[in-house]
Amino acid sequence: MELLIHSMGEFESLITPVLDLVKPRKLVEVGSEHGGLTTILNSWTLSNDAHLLSVDPAPSEKFKHWAQNAQCFTHIAKPSLEAFPELQDIDCWFVDGDHNWYTVYHELQNIHQHGLTYQKPVLAFLHDVAWPCGRRDSYYAPERIPAEYRQPHSYDIGVTLDRGAIVAGGFRGLGAFAWAIDEGGPRNGVLTAIEDFVAPHGEKYSLALVPGVFGIGVLFTSDAPWADALTRFLLPYHQNSLLAKLEENRLRNYLKVIDFFDQANARAV
Ligand SMILES: C[S@@+](CC[C@H](N)C(=O)[O-])C[C@H]1O[C@@H](n2cnc3c(N)ncnc32)[C@H](O)[C@@H]1O
């Protein structure tokens, strides 16, 4: 097993029963990376006569190789906000692309509008709603974010628990993405984006927050035909304090491992 599990695929035991309950015909995954979740969703679509679309401008070679022969599957090599106008009649969304306020807030606006256009209830799984991205933007491509929404950021420095500013060392993107320099405040982070999206809709939407593996949110239309059954299923996971404690423990241990590596590397030079 990896030192730090991070894929949304780790939520298979939560996601698959929801798919069995809701029976979506068309699913979209935003952010496929190595395909950790994609292959799980694709197995489900193959067994359930459904179709999966994956939106990622820069997935890994492993993913691209797998995608060449995948059935009931389409890959769109564009950023989400460019790809969304091409999507039609979607029943279920998995959002795990660029983890910043601007992108997630506008992805949700698109998803909401899509639901109105196709007269469908919304069901969206959103990853990285807890630390480190819940209240802090990260940017795979800062130039794609309009300047007025972009937090001051850095590719070079890391983040750690208990400190809102970035630090030397800590958990870092190693050139793949940049962190916002400060945690918290308006228009910063994935959970802030979800809250800002939900607030004007009152009780139209329900949101469950599951505090493991960087946190997953499940957002759905409160009066969907399956909403009561989904609520009963998700309730034991929602803000579960044991899961939150286990997550904090693994993050603290991982941060210690990074620290040990950094100290060893510093001694070696
Ligand atoms: C954290 S990884 C996704 C992990 C994957 N969902 C899983 O659970 O195994 C994020 C991915 O999002 C992609 N990405 C970055 N910005 C994006 C955007 N605006 N739209 C769609 N995908 C994006 C990156 O190329 C990267 O592969």
The ligand as a MOL file (V3000), in Angstrom:
LIG
                    3D

  0  0  0     0  0            999 V3000
M  V30 BEGIN CTAB
M  V30 COUNTS 27 29 0 0 0
M  V30 BEGIN ATOM
M  V30 1 C -5.8260 14.7450 -7.4340 0
M  V30 2 S -5.7010 14.2740 -9.0940 0 CHG=1
M  V30 3 C -7.1460 13.2920 -9.3380 0
M  V30 4 C -7.1120 11.9740 -8.6370 0
M  V30 5 C -8.1840 11.0160 -9.0670 0
M  V30 6 N -9.5010 11.6290 -9.1270 0
M  V30 7 C -8.2730 9.8540 -8.1090 0
M  V30 8 O -9.1520 9.8830 -7.2630 0
M  V30 9 O -7.4620 8.9260 -8.1870 0 CHG=-1
M  V30 10 C -6.1170 15.7440 -9.9320 0
M  V30 11 C -6.1590 15.6250 -11.4510 0
M  V30 12 O -6.9170 16.7490 -11.9200 0
M  V30 13 C -6.3860 17.1850 -13.1280 0
M  V30 14 N -6.7990 18.5820 -13.3130 0
M  V30 15 C -6.1590 19.7080 -12.9360 0
M  V30 16 N -6.8780 20.7810 -13.2660 0
M  V30 17 C -8.0270 20.3150 -13.8330 0
M  V30 18 C -9.1740 20.9360 -14.3690 0
M  V30 19 N -9.3140 22.2760 -14.3750 0
M  V30 20 N -10.1390 20.1580 -14.8980 0
M  V30 21 C -10.0130 18.8010 -14.8890 0
M  V30 22 N -8.9490 18.1590 -14.3840 0
M  V30 23 C -7.9710 18.9110 -13.8640 0
M  V30 24 C -4.8920 16.9840 -13.0070 0
M  V30 25 O -4.3040 16.8490 -14.2970 0
M  V30 26 C -4.8130 15.6970 -12.1660 0
M  V30 27 O -4.6610 14.5740 -12.9850 0
M  V30 END ATOM
M  V30 BEGIN BOND
M  V30 1 1 1 2
M  V30 2 1 2 3
M  V30 3 1 2 10
M  V30 4 1 3 4
M  V30 5 1 4 5
M  V30 6 1 5 6
M  V30 7 1 5 7
M  V30 8 2 7 8
M  V30 9 1 7 9
M  V30 10 1 10 11
M  V30 11 1 11 12
M  V30 12 1 11 26
M  V30 13 1 12 13
M  V30 14 1 13 14
M  V30 15 1 13 24
M  V30 16 1 14 15
M  V30 17 1 14 23
M  V30 18 2 15 16
M  V30 19 1 16 17
M  V30 20 1 17 18
M  V30 21 2 17 23
M  V30 22 1 18 19
M  V30 23 2 18 20
M  V30 24 1 20 21
M  V30 25 2 21 22
M  V30 26 1 22 23
M  V30 27 1 24 25
M  V30 28 1 24 26
M  V30 29 1 26 27
M  V30 END BOND
M  V30 END CTAB
M  END
